[in-house]
Amino acid sequence: MIGVILAAGRGTRLKEIGKLMPKALLQVGNKTCLEHIILGMKGAGITKFGVVIGHLGEMIEERFGDGKSLGVEITYLRQDLSQYGTGRAVQLSEELADGGPLMVSYGDIIVDPVNYRAMLELSENGTRTVNSVNWVDDPTHGAAVYLREDGTIKRIIEKPPAGQSTTNWNNAGIYVYQPILFDYLRKIEESQRGEYELTEALRQMVEDGIPVRSHKITGYWRDIGRPEDLEAINALLKKDE
């Protein structure tokens, strides 16, 4: 299994910080965000990675090179940002995956490392598709995930209008996929936001009856897309030291 980390984003919500540095290189505790993700997946047994870069991607390549300093192997996949979106980003990893399963994470998501291993176990070593969810007041800024009693996804709605969701489960941005994902990625169309969305491929898989299990995040979870989010996770990690 390979790990795929999406680190091509422009970081617009970070304002001036995002203009100077990719989100993946932001310091979270005593490591960069990208290190947290790579080392978390490594702890679950993944040592081969595809890191999708775009905005200021050369800074990421310069910092981590081939990954030897982290004890892993990194291949950089450059995303053409004229075809923007998480779906197009993951599609770049098809050759690297070489017909095998992949664990995918957005490059600005920090979680307790125990979640990576738990997701791999739930996926039965990559033979089942697994999504991750976290509990929020309103999933309007992410994707609302509706679950069946057995924990599989019934429905997923990207960026639902505020106050209209009847679920508190939010798409948490980490996945385990089987290679059938790439068949769906080739079919997705540009969304109303002008992006090719990974969640649209996931939604179509669910609609086609492919069982998608959900892992409920334990411990901490934080999207560091805004300055206040970065401050919050740093305060939390410092408290836990």
C-alpha positions in Angstrom: 0.0 0.0 0.0 1.2 3.5 -0.8 0.4 6.8 1.0 -0.8 9.7 -1.0 -0.7 13.2 0.5 -2.3 16.1 -1.2 -0.1 19.2 -0.7 -0.7 21.2 -3.8 -3.2 23.7 -2.4 -2.7 27.5 -2.5 -3.5 28.1 1.2 -5.7 31.1 0.5 -7.4 30.9 3.9 -4.0 31.4 5.6 -3.7 34.8 4.0 -0.1 36.1 4.2 1.2 32.9 5.7 -0.1 30.9 2.7 1.6 33.2 0.2 5.0 32.5 1.7 4.9 28.8 2.6 2.8 25.7 1.6 0.5 24.4 4.3 2.4 21.1 4.4 5.5 22.9 5.8 3.7 24.8 8.6 5.1 24.0 12.0 2.8 22.0 14.2 4.3 21.2 17.6 7.9 20.1 16.9 7.3 18.8 13.3 5.9 20.2 10.0 2.4 19.2 9.1 3.7 16.9 6.3 6.0 15.1 8.8 3.1 14.4 11.1 1.2 12.8 8.3 4.1 10.8 6.9 5.3 9.5 10.2 1.7 8.7 11.3 1.2 6.5 8.2 4.7 5.1 8.6 3.7 4.0 12.1 0.9 2.0 10.4 3.4 0.3 8.1 3.4 2.5 5.0 6.8 3.5 3.7 6.2 4.5 0.0 4.6 7.9 -0.6 3.3 10.0 -3.4 3.3 13.7 -2.3 1.2 15.9 -4.7 2.7 19.3 -4.9 1.8 22.5 -6.7 1.8 25.9 -4.9 5.4 26.5 -3.7 6.0 22.8 -4.1 9.7 23.2 -4.7 10.0 24.2 -1.0 8.6 20.8 0.0 11.0 18.9 -2.4 13.9 20.9 -1.0 13.0 20.1 2.6 12.4 16.4 2.3 14.1 15.2 -0.9 13.6 11.5 -1.5 12.3 10.9 2.1 15.4 9.1 3.4 15.6 11.5 6.4 12.2 10.2 7.5 12.9 6.6 6.6 10.5 6.5 3.7 10.5 6.8 -0.1 8.9 9.9 -1.5 7.9 10.5 -5.2 6.7 14.0 -6.0 3.6 14.3 -8.3 3.2 17.8 -9.6 -0.4 19.0 -10.1 -1.4 21.3 -12.9 -3.5 23.8 -11.0 -5.5 24.7 -14.1 -7.3 21.4 -13.3 -7.7 22.1 -9.6 -9.1 19.8 -7.0 -8.5 16.8 -4.8 -9.9 14.4 -7.4 -7.3 15.4 -10.0 -4.6 15.4 -7.3 -5.2 11.7 -6.4 -5.5 10.7 -10.0 -1.8 11.6 -10.4 -0.9 8.7 -8.1 -2.4 5.9 -10.3 0.9 4.8 -11.8 2.7 4.9 -8.4 -0.1 2.8 -6.9 0.5 0.1 -9.5 -2.8 -1.6 -9.1 -2.7 -1.7 -5.3 -4.6 0.1 -2.5 -3.7 3.6 -1.2 -4.2 5.6 1.9 -5.0 9.2 1.1 -4.7 12.3 3.3 -5.3 15.9 2.7 -2.0 17.7 3.4 -3.5 20.0 6.1 -5.1 17.5 8.4 -3.5 16.6 11.7 -4.9 13.7 13.7 -3.8 11.4 16.5 -1.6 8.9 14.8 -3.6 5.9 16.2 -6.2 6.7 13.6 -4.0 5.6 10.7 -3.5 2.1 12.0 -7.2 1.9 13.0 -8.2 2.7 9.4 -5.9 0.1 7.9 -7.3 -2.5 10.3 -10.9 -1.5 9.3 -9.9 -1.7 5.6 -8.6 -5.3 6.2 -5.2 -4.4 4.8 -6.6 -2.4 1.9 -9.3 -4.8 0.7 -12.2 -2.6 1.8 -12.8 1.1 1.1 -12.7 3.3 4.3 -13.6 6.9 4.9 -12.9 8.9 8.1 -15.4 11.1 9.9 -15.2 13.6 12.8 -18.0 15.1 14.9 -18.7 18.8 14.3 -21.5 21.2 15.1 -22.3 21.8 11.5 -20.4 20.2 8.5 -21.1 23.1 6.2 -17.3 23.8 5.7 -16.5 20.2 4.9 -18.8 17.4 3.7 -21.8 16.0 5.6 -21.6 12.2 6.0 -24.7 10.2 6.7 -24.1 6.8 8.1 -26.0 3.5 8.3 -26.3 1.6 11.5 -23.5 -0.7 10.4 -21.1 2.3 10.0 -21.1 2.4 6.2 -21.8 5.6 4.3 -25.4 6.1 3.2 -24.9 9.6 1.7 -22.3 12.3 1.4 -22.9 16.0 0.6 -20.0 18.3 -0.1 -20.2 21.8 1.4 -23.9 21.7 2.5 -25.7 24.9 3.2 -25.3 26.1 6.8 -27.8 24.8 9.2 -29.4 22.3 6.8 -27.5 19.1 7.7 -29.2 16.5 9.9 -25.9 14.8 10.6 -22.9 16.0 12.7 -20.5 13.7 11.0 -18.0 15.6 8.8 -15.7 14.1 6.2 -12.3 14.0 8.0 -10.0 14.0 5.0 -8.3 10.6 5.3 -9.2 7.5 3.3 -8.2 4.0 2.3 -9.1 3.2 -1.3 -9.0 0.3 -3.6 -7.7 0.9 -7.1 -11.3 1.0 -8.5 -11.2 4.6 -7.3 -9.2 5.6 -10.4 -12.1 4.4 -12.6 -14.4 6.9 -10.8 -11.8 9.7 -10.8 -11.7 9.5 -14.6 -15.4 10.1 -14.8 -15.9 13.1 -12.4 -16.8 16.5 -13.8 -15.9 19.9 -12.7 -18.0 21.0 -9.7 -19.8 24.3 -9.1 -16.7 25.5 -7.3 -14.6 24.9 -10.4 -12.8 21.9 -8.9 -12.6 18.1 -9.5 -13.6 16.8 -6.1 -12.4 13.5 -4.6 -15.7 13.4 -2.6 -17.6 13.4 -5.8 -15.9 10.1 -6.8 -16.7 8.8 -3.3 -20.3 9.8 -3.6 -20.6 8.0 -6.9 -19.1 4.9 -5.4 -21.6 5.0 -2.6 -24.5 5.5 -5.1 -23.3 2.5 -7.1 -23.6 0.3 -4.0 -19.9 0.0 -3.2 -19.7 -0.5 0.6 -17.6 2.3 2.2 -16.8 1.8 5.8 -16.4 4.8 8.1 -13.8 5.2 10.8 -14.8 7.7 13.5 -11.7 9.7 14.4 -10.5 9.3 18.0 -8.3 11.7 19.9 -7.5 15.1 18.2 -8.4 16.2 14.6 -7.6 19.6 13.1 -7.7 21.1 9.7 -4.9 23.8 9.8 -6.3 25.8 6.9 -6.7 29.0 8.9 -4.3 30.8 11.3 -6.6 30.2 14.3 -6.7 26.5 13.5 -2.9 26.4 13.5 -2.8 28.2 16.8 -5.4 25.8 18.3 -3.6 22.6 17.4 -0.2 23.9 18.6 -1.8 24.8 21.9 -3.3 21.4 22.2 -0.1 19.5 21.4 1.9 21.7 23.8 -0.6 20.9 26.5 -0.2 17.2 25.9 3.6 17.3 26.0 
